Amino acid sequence: MPGRPTLDTDKLASALKLVEAGIRPAQAAKQLGLGRSTLYRELALLRELAPETPALD
C-alpha cells in the first residue's frame, strides 16, 4: 500500500509512558522505532488537549 504507514497507537502509548517516566522524547522514539518528529508532534497535540498533565511539560 503506497503512502505513509499509519501511526501505531500502541507504540505511541508506550512512548508516552516512557516520557512520563523521565526518558527524553527523542530517546523514547528511538527505542520504540517511532519518528522523533512524530512523537514531538503527538506530545504537542496532547499538551493542547490536556494542558494540566504535568508529565508533558
FIZA-745468 format. One record per residue (C-alpha): residue number from 0; residue in one letter; x, y, z. Coordinates in pm, whole numbers, plus 50000, padded with zeros to 5 digits. Layout:
+-----+-----+-------+-------+-------+
:   n : res :     X :     Y :     Z :
+-----+-----+-------+-------+-------+
: NUM :   a :     X :     Y :     Z :
...
+-----+-----+-------+-------+-------+
END
This chain:
+-----+-----+-------+-------+-------+
:   n : res :     X :     Y :     Z :
+-----+-----+-------+-------+-------+
:   0 :   m : 50000 : 50000 : 50000 :
:   1 :   p : 50156 : 50331 : 49898 :
:   2 :   g : 50193 : 50623 : 50133 :
:   3 :   r : 50296 : 50670 : 50490 :
:   4 :   p : 50214 : 50392 : 50737 :
:   5 :   t : 49952 : 50468 : 50998 :
:   6 :   l : 50063 : 50568 : 51345 :
:   7 :   d : 50091 : 50267 : 51575 :
:   8 :   t : 49885 : 50372 : 51876 :
:   9 :   d : 50040 : 50102 : 52096 :
:  10 :   k : 50389 : 50236 : 52024 :
:  11 :   l : 50266 : 50590 : 52088 :
:  12 :   a : 50116 : 50489 : 52423 :
:  13 :   s : 50440 : 50316 : 52519 :
:  14 :   a : 50640 : 50622 : 52420 :
:  15 :   l : 50418 : 50846 : 52631 :
:  16 :   k : 50470 : 50618 : 52931 :
:  17 :   l : 50845 : 50638 : 52881 :
:  18 :   v : 50830 : 51017 : 52861 :
:  19 :   e : 50620 : 51027 : 53178 :
:  20 :   a : 50887 : 50810 : 53345 :
:  21 :   g : 51151 : 51070 : 53262 :
:  22 :   i : 51300 : 50939 : 52937 :
:  23 :   r : 51372 : 51210 : 52681 :
:  24 :   p : 51121 : 51203 : 52392 :
:  25 :   a : 51396 : 51158 : 52133 :
:  26 :   q : 51529 : 50855 : 52321 :
:  27 :   a : 51180 : 50707 : 52366 :
:  28 :   a : 51112 : 50748 : 51993 :
:  29 :   k : 51440 : 50580 : 51901 :
:  30 :   q : 51383 : 50295 : 52145 :
:  31 :   l : 51039 : 50219 : 52002 :
:  32 :   g : 51110 : 50283 : 51636 :
:  33 :   l : 50894 : 50592 : 51610 :
:  34 :   g : 50996 : 50906 : 51428 :
:  35 :   r : 51125 : 51172 : 51663 :
:  36 :   s : 50920 : 51444 : 51495 :
:  37 :   t : 50611 : 51223 : 51511 :
:  38 :   l : 50647 : 51184 : 51886 :
:  39 :   y : 50708 : 51555 : 51942 :
:  40 :   r : 50405 : 51637 : 51726 :
:  41 :   e : 50186 : 51398 : 51925 :
:  42 :   l : 50316 : 51538 : 52255 :
:  43 :   a : 50230 : 51890 : 52139 :
:  44 :   l : 49882 : 51771 : 52046 :
:  45 :   l : 49834 : 51616 : 52388 :
:  46 :   r : 49952 : 51937 : 52559 :
:  47 :   e : 49678 : 52123 : 52371 :
:  48 :   l : 49413 : 51868 : 52467 :
:  49 :   a : 49525 : 51813 : 52828 :
:  50 :   p : 49738 : 52107 : 52943 :
:  51 :   e : 49706 : 52006 : 53309 :
:  52 :   t : 49908 : 51687 : 53257 :
:  53 :   p : 50235 : 51758 : 53442 :
:  54 :   a : 50437 : 51479 : 53276 :
:  55 :   l : 50407 : 51651 : 52940 :
:  56 :   d : 50576 : 51975 : 53049 :
+-----+-----+-------+-------+-------+
END
